[in-house]
Structure formats: C-alpha cells, structure tokens
C-alpha cells in the first residue's frame, strides 16, 4: 500500500486534524518517517499512535474513575432477557443488510425479548444529560458515537444484551454465557492482543444492570463530552471501557474469553464464492457475525457470493 493510498484510506486531512487535536501529530509524523511504508510498518504505526492517544487519555481522565463512583450494591444488579438493537431511522428504512441481520436475530433468538430502539422511542427507555442531547442534535456527537452512550444507558438501567444492527445470526445454538454472564464482550486475545491498547469489541455486550465497569465507562464518556466538542479518537468508547476494565480487574477477569476475530471471518470473505462446507464450519465456530452495511455496489451485484446467498436473497 502506497503512502497516498494509506493516507486516503485512513481519513486523509480529517486524520491529520484528529491527530492535531489529540496532540499526537508530531509523534505520528516521526513514527511514520522511522517505520516506513510497508504494510507491516503501517500497522505498527497505527498501533503506536493509538497507544500514544490511550496513554494521554489515561493521564487526563484517570481521576474520573479513581474517585468514588456511585455503584449500586450487588443486590440491585439484575439480569435481563432483553436484546437491544438500534437503528435510529427504523428498520424499515435500513439498508438491506441491516434488515437481514435484524430478521436473523428475530428468527434465532426466540427465547429473548428483542427491543428495537429508534429515534421515535428511545426516550421511552432512557434519558441523557442536556449537554449530550444538544451536541447530538448539533452533529457534534454523531449517531455512531451517540449509540455508544445509548448502549451504556440501556445496559446500566435494564441489563440484557446489546447487539449492533449489523450483526448476522446464523443459528439458535450458542453458549449460554453469551447472554447470561454478568458481563461479556468479545476480545482480542494473545498473541494478537500484544501491542493493542484497546483489545475489546463493543458490538455485542451482555451485562447485568448497574455493572460497575459500564458505569465507569459512562462516567468517562460523559466527562469527556462535557469538556470537548470534538472526537479525539474514533474508538473513544474502547479506550475508556478498557480503562474501566483495568480499574476493576476482579470484574474484568470474570469475563469469558472469546476471540473477536472469529465473528469477523464472514465479513472478510463476504464477496468470495459461496462454499457450503466452509460456511458450515464457520457457523460451528460462531453463530454471530459482525458485518458492515457500507459495501461496494459492484461487489453487491456479483452472483454466487456469500453476500448474494445469505443477504441478497
């Protein structure tokens, strides 16, 4: 990958602005010069800059979670069979892939209460500070990052499982801990975890209500957005949630380890030619597959791919 191609893929001028606001632009420039432009070097560069941002966030916001947070007693923490899914415009207005994903959850999670959150009903379930709503309405906080706050509010208040609207379910057979744990999320595990400062995923989170790690994460995010009108890093949620995990190691160590790479296998090969044997092997490994609705139109039109068989039917 050439320098210009990487620059455009990573966000172009917006990336430079982001690095400048995060006070890591000079560091990023030096690392880029030292490491070179090979694919491996660019990945090391990304991890290095990400780690720099993470350390800055830890130094600035550590005080938020080291102070005494209001954490309810264990008896006030309840499990729930609710599955929270959100598409602000309503699923009927969603892209085809999102509609298929939602249909798959309804088909296979029949023992769960699936609750679809939209812009019309979200305030029936949760409330937000005024400054958060004003920044969301002004576009300072995007829908994507508002949904980070939404999943926290829902899980802290009710418990249950948050599943992103772009997750395809392919079977009703799944380990009980995915939905019954006090806290569960997919993680990056060793050896791939080495060098990654935010080794967790947020697209599938199960929690009891009033979980202390989620409460701490919410406190960090609210503090950040109270002070800023820009996003210092796209994965701000992940930075803060991992800080909360480190603050409560006993709770974090109870989370069942499940690699977040396996649920991405289908996404990486979505436009390859469909192979029934390989597909069944994948379904045996996991019934949840994290996809994206942002797809190339030419790829969508191709016949005989996993997409055409599983989504475009």
N, C-alpha and C positions, 0 to 999 in steps of 0.2 A: 504494500500500500504506500503510495507516494505521500509526501508532506501535504500537498494541496488537497488530495482526496481525504486524508485523515482530518484535516482542518475543517472541511465542509461537513463530513460525517459527524464530527464531534460537536458541531453547532456554529462553526465559523466565528464571526465577530461577537455573537452572543456569548460564546465560550470565553473569549478574552475579557469581556465586560464582567462575566461571572467571576473569573479568576481575580480581576482587579478589585471587585467588591469584597472578595474573600481574603484579600491581601496576600495572595499567593502567586501573582502574575510573574514577579521577578524570579521566584523559586521555580515556577513551571518553565520559564524560558531557559534557565540554567540547566535544569534536568533534561530538557529536550535537546539542548546542544550536546550535553555529555553522553546521553544514551544513544542517540542516533535515530534512524527512522525505520528500522526493521519492524516486522510485526510484533516480535517478542519485546523489542525495545519500547514500542509504543504502549504495550500492555503494562510493562514495568513503570513507564512514565505515568500512566493513568492511576495505577495503584499508589505511586509515590505522592502525587498531588492530592489524591483522595485522603491519604493518611495525614498529610500536612493540614488539610482542612479539618479533619477529625480532631487532631490534637489541639488546634486553635479553638474549636467548639468546646472541647473538654475543659480547657483552661478558663474559658469565659463563662461557661454555664454549669460547671461542677457544683457551684454553691446552691443551685436550684434544688438539687436532689439530695445534697448532704444536710440541708436544713430539714427540720421535722415536717414531713408532709402529712396531710390528714388521710390516713389509711384506715378504713373500717376494719373492725375485728373480723376474724375468720368466719364467725357465725353469720355475718352479713354478706358473705360471698356465696352466691347461688349459681348452680349450673342451669343451662337452658338448652332446649332442643331447637331454638330458632337459628335459621341460617339467613344472614343478612346479605342481600345483593343490591347493588345500586346502579341505576342508570338514570341520571337526572331528567332526561327528556322523555322517559317512559320507554319500556322495552319495545313497544310497537313502532317507535321511531328510531330504533337502534339499527346498526349495520347487521347484515345477515349473520355474520359470525357471532355477534353478541346474542342475537335471538336464538341461534342453535345452542349456544352454551347455556343460556337460561332454560331452554327446553330440556336439555340433558340433566340439569340439576333437578328439575321438577319430575323427570322420569325416574331417576335412580335414587333420589333422596326422599322417598315416600314416607319414611319414618321421622322426617324432620319438618318443621314448620318454616317454609321459605317465605321470607318477607322482602318484597321488592320496594326499595326506597327510591322515591323520585323527588323532584323539586316541589311537587304539589303536596306530598305527605310527610316530608322529613321532619317538620316541626311538630308533627303529632307524636313524635318519639323522643326527640332530644332538643336541647336549646344550646345556644352558643353565646359567648360574650359579644357585646355590641361591636367592639372594635374588630372582631373576627368577621362578623357579618358585613360590616362596612367595607372591609378590604376585599372580601369575596365579591361583593356586588360591584366594586370598582375594578375588579380584574387583577388586583394586586396578588391575591391568592387565587390560583387557578382552580378549576373544578377538580383536577387531579390531586392537588395538594389539600383542597378542602375535604376531599374524600378520605384523606389520611386522618383528619380531625374527626370526621363523621364516624369512621370505624372505631376510633377510640371511645367516643361518647356512647355509641351503641353497646359496645362490649363492656365498658365500665358500668353502665347503668343496668343492662339486662343480662349480660353474658351471652353465650352462644358461639356461633362461628361466622366470621366474615369471609366471604368468597368473592373475589373480583369477578366482574361481569364477563371477563374474557377467559374464564376457566371452563374447560370442557370436561364433563364427567362421562366416563365410558363403562361404568359398572357399578352395581349396587353392593359389591363386595369390597369392604375396606376395613382396615384395622380400627377397633373401637377407640383407640387413643386419639385418632384424628379429631373426634368430636366430643369425647368425654373427659379429656385432660383438663386440669386446672389452667394450663397454658400450653399451647402448641403452635409452632410455626416451622416452616421448612428452613433449613440452614445450609450454608456452605460448610462442608466438613473437610478435615485433613485428607490428603495433602493440599487440596485446592484452597483450603482456608488460609494457608500460610501467606502472609503479606497483605491479606484483605482485612481492612479495619472495620468493615460492616458486614460480617458473614451471616446475614439473615435476610429472609424474604417477608414481605408484608401482604402478599396477595391471598393468603389463606391463614387466618389466625383464629384459633379457638381459645376461649378464656371463660373462667368464672367471672361473675360480676365483681367489681371493685378489686381487680387484680392490681397488686402494688406496682408491678413493672409497667403496666399500661397507664396507671395513674401518674407515675413519674414521667413517662414519655409525654403524656398530655401536658403536664406542667412545664416541661422543657419547651415544647412547641408553642404553647400559649405565651410563655415568657419571650421567646424569640420573636413571634409575630407582634407582640406588644411593642417591641423595640424597633422593628425593621419593616420597611416597605418593599423589600426585595428578597429573593430566594438565593441564599448563599451557595446552595448545592441542591441538585435535583433530588438526591437521596437524603434530604434532611431528616425525614422520619426515621430512616435506618440508622443514621448517626446517633440520634437521640435515644432510640429504642435500645441500641447496643450499650450506650452509656448507662441506661437504666438496668440492663441485664448485669452489667459489671457492678453496679451499686447493690444489687440484690442477688449475689451468687448462689445462695441456697435455693431460691426460686428458679433461677435460670438453669441450674444443674438438674432440675427435675424434668425439664423439657425433653421429651423423647427425641432422639436424633434421627432425622430423615433428610437425606441429601436433596437440596433444591435443584440439582442438575437433572435428576431423572424426570420430573414433571415438565422439563423444557425440551426433552428429546423430540417429541412430536412437532413442536414449533420449529425446530431447526431443520426438520425434514418434511415440512408441510407440503411442499410442492415437488417432492420426489414421487416417482411412480409407486402406486399403492402395492404393498406386498402383505398379503393376509397373514403369513407366518410371522413376519417381523412385527406386524401390528398386534397380533395376539400376545406375542412375547412382551411387548410394551405394556399392554393392558394388564398382564400378570404382574408387572412391576409396580404399576400405579394406575389408579382409575381417575386421577386428576391431572389435567394437562394445561399448563399456563400458555395461552396463545396471545396474539395481538390482532386487533382489527385493522391496523394500519398496514395494508398489503398492496403489493404491486398489481395493477389492473391486468397486465399481460399474464402474470402468473395465475391470477384467478380464473382466466379463461382456458387454461390448459386442462386437457382431459386426462383421466386416469390417475390423478394425483391423490394424495391423502386428503387434500382440501376438497377436491371435487367429490370424493366418495363420502367423507364424513360431514362436510359443511354444506357444499353447494348441491344438495340433493332435493 
